Amino acid sequence: MSILDETFQLNNGNQIPKVAFGTWRLKDGDEAYQAVAAALKIGYRHIDTAFHYFNEPSVGQAIKDSGIKREDIFLTTKLPAEIKNHDDILKNFQESLDRLQTDYVDLYLIHAPWPWADINLDYRYDGANREAWQAMEEIYKSGRAKAIGVSNFDVHDLKNIQQIWSVKPAVNQIEFYVGWTQPKIAAYTKSLDIQLEAYSPLATGGLATQPDIQKIAEKYQVSVPRVALKYVLQKNVLPLPRATKAEHVKSNAELDFEISAADMEVLDKLPDTGQARHNVTMG
């Protein structure tokens, strides 16, 4: 069985495919359409997008044209980080559904606890995030989102909405890769039985220059990206690799090998080789 056929169980009982196809930075139009179409043809059944990726129309069209039943595809999109008001959330969510040409999504996430224009910890949007979460619960209870969750939430942000939630987030999507595993956030998220998802699991390409991971890739006769993705999965974290070339899309799903405990320890100790600037969190 391919890794693309395997699932994690979310805390609401729903199944989520263990590997997603990420669409961040894929331009709306032919690039996003062709990438998603290729991923679906290869066997991916978990597609991750966001309103602010500005490619929902192409993602939705590729899904529609694939011939695959909608219920056989797990589709995620995200609420823009700037939107915290109840009515605006409901309006934006409907816009996402319209752009995706669907009447529901399988997972809807708050994209971040802070507006993208104000990424810092000097001011916390606690009240706004509690209001936003209540609107998310309303969407969930309507059945138009089969699961709801958050992204870029640190321990403080999770504890904040924990005060008021009646529906626990199913997912927390954070930056997570070899050399950057955010242990405080990861541990607290897992303690709440919330599934961790890893965006930028390939460190935006930075891992390719790390000699230790290259040695491990050679040992298993696989590529560096495949080692990086398998590492994430063996941490019980769901990776969201993105690729534009069909051969890379296919290779990213070829994860039928196991990294030994000793090699996992080596990977655990590697330094951060990703982007110079991370989204600000406390974990």
C-alpha positions as CSV (number, residue, x, y, z in Angstrom):
1,M,0.0,0.0,0.0
2,S,1.3,3.4,-0.9
3,I,1.8,6.1,1.7
4,L,-0.8,8.1,-0.3
5,D,-3.4,5.5,0.8
6,E,-2.5,5.7,4.5
7,T,-4.3,8.0,6.9
8,F,-4.1,9.6,10.4
9,Q,-7.3,9.7,12.4
10,L,-8.3,13.2,13.6
11,N,-9.8,13.8,17.0
12,N,-13.3,14.0,15.5
13,G,-13.0,10.5,14.1
14,N,-12.4,11.6,10.5
15,Q,-9.5,10.2,8.4
16,I,-6.9,12.5,6.8
17,P,-4.4,11.2,4.2
18,K,-0.9,11.1,5.7
19,V,0.7,13.1,2.9
20,A,-0.8,16.3,1.4
21,F,0.1,18.1,-1.8
22,G,0.8,21.7,-0.9
23,T,0.0,24.6,-3.2
24,W,1.8,27.5,-1.6
25,R,3.5,29.8,-4.2
26,L,1.8,28.0,-7.1
27,K,0.4,30.7,-9.4
28,D,-3.3,30.7,-10.2
29,G,-3.8,29.5,-13.8
30,D,-1.8,26.9,-15.6
31,E,0.9,26.4,-13.0
32,A,-1.4,25.5,-10.1
33,Y,-3.9,23.7,-12.3
34,Q,-1.3,21.4,-13.9
35,A,0.5,20.7,-10.6
36,V,-2.7,19.7,-8.8
37,A,-3.9,17.7,-11.8
38,A,-0.5,15.8,-11.8
39,A,-0.7,15.2,-8.1
40,L,-4.2,13.7,-8.4
41,K,-3.2,11.6,-11.3
42,I,-0.2,10.2,-9.4
43,G,-2.5,9.3,-6.4
44,Y,-2.5,12.2,-4.0
45,R,-5.9,12.6,-2.4
46,H,-5.1,15.4,0.1
47,I,-4.8,18.9,-1.4
48,D,-3.9,21.9,0.7
49,T,-4.6,25.5,-0.4
50,A,-5.6,28.8,1.2
51,F,-7.6,31.9,0.2
52,H,-4.3,33.9,0.4
53,Y,-2.5,31.6,-1.9
54,F,-4.8,33.1,-4.5
55,N,-5.0,29.9,-6.5
56,E,-8.3,28.4,-5.2
57,P,-10.0,28.7,-8.6
58,S,-7.3,26.6,-10.3
59,V,-7.2,24.1,-7.5
60,G,-10.9,23.7,-7.6
61,Q,-11.0,23.4,-11.4
62,A,-8.3,20.7,-11.4
63,I,-10.2,18.7,-8.8
64,K,-13.4,19.1,-10.8
65,D,-11.7,18.0,-14.1
66,S,-9.9,15.0,-12.5
67,G,-12.9,12.8,-12.6
68,I,-12.3,11.7,-9.0
69,K,-15.3,11.8,-6.8
70,R,-15.3,14.8,-4.5
71,E,-15.8,12.6,-1.4
72,D,-12.5,10.8,-2.3
73,I,-10.5,14.0,-2.1
74,F,-9.5,15.6,1.2
75,L,-9.5,19.4,0.6
76,T,-8.1,22.0,2.9
77,T,-8.3,25.7,2.7
78,K,-7.6,28.6,5.1
79,L,-9.1,31.7,6.4
80,P,-6.9,34.8,5.8
81,A,-5.0,35.7,9.0
82,E,-6.3,39.3,8.9
83,I,-10.0,38.3,9.2
84,K,-11.2,37.8,12.8
85,N,-14.7,39.2,12.7
86,H,-17.6,36.7,12.8
87,D,-19.5,38.0,9.8
88,D,-16.4,38.6,7.7
89,I,-15.3,35.0,8.4
90,L,-18.6,33.5,7.2
91,K,-18.4,35.7,4.1
92,N,-14.8,34.8,3.3
93,F,-15.5,31.1,3.8
94,Q,-18.3,31.2,1.3
95,E,-16.0,32.9,-1.2
96,S,-13.5,30.1,-0.8
97,L,-16.2,27.5,-1.4
98,D,-17.3,29.4,-4.5
99,R,-13.8,29.7,-5.8
100,L,-13.1,26.0,-5.2
101,Q,-16.4,25.0,-6.8
102,T,-17.5,22.9,-3.8
103,D,-20.1,23.0,-1.2
104,Y,-17.8,21.9,1.6
105,V,-14.2,21.5,2.6
106,D,-12.7,18.7,4.6
107,L,-10.6,21.0,6.7
108,Y,-10.7,24.7,7.3
109,L,-7.9,26.5,9.2
110,I,-7.3,29.9,10.7
111,H,-4.2,30.7,8.7
112,A,-2.4,32.5,11.6
113,P,-3.2,34.1,15.0
114,W,-1.8,37.4,13.9
115,P,-2.3,39.5,10.7
116,W,0.5,38.9,8.2
117,A,1.3,42.6,8.4
118,D,1.9,42.4,12.1
119,I,3.8,39.2,12.8
120,N,5.2,39.8,16.3
121,L,4.5,38.8,19.9
122,D,4.3,42.4,21.2
123,Y,0.5,42.3,20.8
124,R,-1.7,39.3,21.1
125,Y,-4.9,39.0,19.2
126,D,-6.5,36.9,22.0
127,G,-10.0,38.3,21.9
128,A,-10.1,38.4,18.1
129,N,-8.9,34.8,17.9
130,R,-11.6,33.6,20.4
131,E,-14.2,35.4,18.2
132,A,-12.7,33.8,15.1
133,W,-12.8,30.3,16.7
134,Q,-16.4,30.6,17.6
135,A,-17.2,31.4,14.0
136,M,-15.1,28.4,12.9
137,E,-17.2,26.2,15.2
138,E,-20.3,27.6,13.6
139,I,-19.0,26.6,10.2
140,Y,-18.1,23.2,11.4
141,K,-21.5,22.6,13.0
142,S,-23.1,23.6,9.7
143,G,-21.4,20.6,8.0
144,R,-19.7,22.8,5.4
145,A,-16.3,22.1,7.0
146,K,-15.8,18.5,8.0
147,A,-13.0,19.5,10.4
148,I,-11.6,22.8,11.6
149,G,-8.2,23.8,12.9
150,V,-5.4,26.4,13.1
151,S,-2.1,27.2,11.7
152,N,1.0,28.9,13.2
153,F,-0.6,28.8,16.6
154,D,1.9,28.5,19.5
155,V,1.2,27.3,23.0
156,H,-0.2,30.7,24.1
157,D,-2.6,30.8,21.2
158,L,-3.8,27.3,21.7
159,K,-4.4,28.0,25.4
160,N,-6.3,31.1,24.5
161,I,-8.9,29.5,22.4
162,Q,-8.9,26.5,24.7
163,Q,-10.7,28.7,27.2
164,I,-13.8,28.9,25.0
165,W,-13.8,26.0,22.6
166,S,-16.6,23.5,22.4
167,V,-15.0,21.9,19.4
168,K,-11.3,21.2,19.7
169,P,-9.1,22.0,16.7
170,A,-8.4,18.9,14.6
171,V,-5.1,20.2,13.2
172,N,-2.3,22.7,14.0
173,Q,-0.3,23.3,10.8
174,I,3.2,24.7,11.6
175,E,6.6,25.1,10.1
176,F,8.3,21.8,10.8
177,Y,11.3,20.1,9.2
178,V,14.7,18.5,9.9
179,G,16.5,21.1,12.0
180,W,13.3,23.0,12.9
181,T,10.8,21.0,14.9
182,Q,9.4,23.6,17.3
183,P,9.4,21.1,20.3
184,K,7.3,23.2,22.7
185,I,4.5,23.8,20.2
186,A,4.7,20.2,18.9
187,A,4.5,18.7,22.4
188,Y,1.6,20.8,23.5
189,T,-0.3,20.2,20.3
190,K,0.1,16.5,20.6
191,S,-0.9,16.5,24.3
192,L,-4.3,17.9,23.2
193,D,-4.7,15.1,20.6
194,I,-4.4,17.7,17.8
195,Q,-2.8,16.4,14.6
196,L,0.4,18.3,13.6
197,E,0.9,19.2,10.0
198,A,4.3,20.3,8.6
199,Y,4.5,23.1,6.1
200,S,7.8,23.7,4.4
201,P,8.8,20.1,5.3
202,L,11.7,20.3,2.8
203,A,13.0,23.6,4.4
204,T,12.4,25.4,1.2
205,G,15.3,23.5,-0.3
206,G,17.8,24.3,2.4
207,L,18.4,20.7,3.4
208,A,20.0,19.8,0.1
209,T,23.3,21.4,1.3
210,Q,23.4,19.5,4.6
211,P,26.1,16.8,4.4
212,D,24.7,14.6,7.2
213,I,21.3,14.3,5.6
214,Q,23.0,13.6,2.2
215,K,24.9,10.7,3.8
216,I,21.7,9.2,5.2
217,A,20.0,9.6,1.8
218,E,22.9,7.7,0.2
219,K,22.6,5.0,2.8
220,Y,19.0,4.4,2.0
221,Q,19.5,5.0,-1.7
222,V,16.8,7.7,-1.8
223,S,16.8,11.5,-2.4
224,V,17.3,14.1,0.3
225,P,13.7,15.3,0.0
226,R,12.5,11.7,0.6
227,V,14.5,11.4,3.8
228,A,13.2,14.8,5.0
229,L,9.6,13.7,4.3
230,K,10.0,10.3,5.9
231,Y,11.6,12.0,9.0
232,V,8.4,14.1,9.4
233,L,6.1,11.1,9.0
234,Q,8.1,9.1,11.6
235,K,7.4,12.0,14.0
236,N,3.7,11.3,13.4
237,V,3.5,14.7,11.7
238,L,1.7,15.2,8.3
239,P,3.9,16.7,5.6
240,L,2.7,19.1,2.9
241,P,5.4,19.0,0.2
242,R,5.0,21.2,-2.8
243,A,6.4,20.6,-6.3
244,T,5.8,21.8,-9.8
245,K,7.5,19.1,-11.8
246,A,5.6,15.8,-12.1
247,E,8.7,13.7,-11.4
248,H,9.2,15.5,-8.0
249,V,5.5,15.2,-7.2
250,K,5.8,11.4,-7.7
251,S,9.2,11.1,-5.9
252,N,7.8,12.8,-2.8
253,A,5.3,10.0,-2.4
254,E,7.8,7.2,-2.7
255,L,8.4,6.7,1.0
256,D,8.3,3.0,1.4
257,F,11.4,2.8,3.6
258,E,12.2,3.2,7.3
259,I,14.8,5.5,8.9
260,S,16.5,3.7,11.8
261,A,16.3,5.0,15.3
262,A,20.1,5.8,15.2
263,D,19.7,7.8,12.0
264,M,16.6,9.6,13.4
265,E,18.8,10.7,16.3
266,V,21.4,12.1,13.8
267,L,18.6,14.0,12.0
268,D,17.2,15.3,15.3
269,K,20.6,17.0,16.0
270,L,21.0,18.7,12.7
271,P,21.0,22.5,12.7
272,D,18.4,24.7,11.1
273,T,19.3,25.0,7.4
274,G,16.0,26.5,6.3
275,Q,15.0,30.0,5.6
276,A,16.7,32.8,7.6
277,R,13.4,34.2,9.0
278,H,10.7,32.1,10.6
279,N,7.2,33.1,11.5
280,V,7.3,34.3,15.0
281,T,6.1,31.8,17.6
282,M,7.1,30.9,21.2
283,G,8.0,27.3,20.5
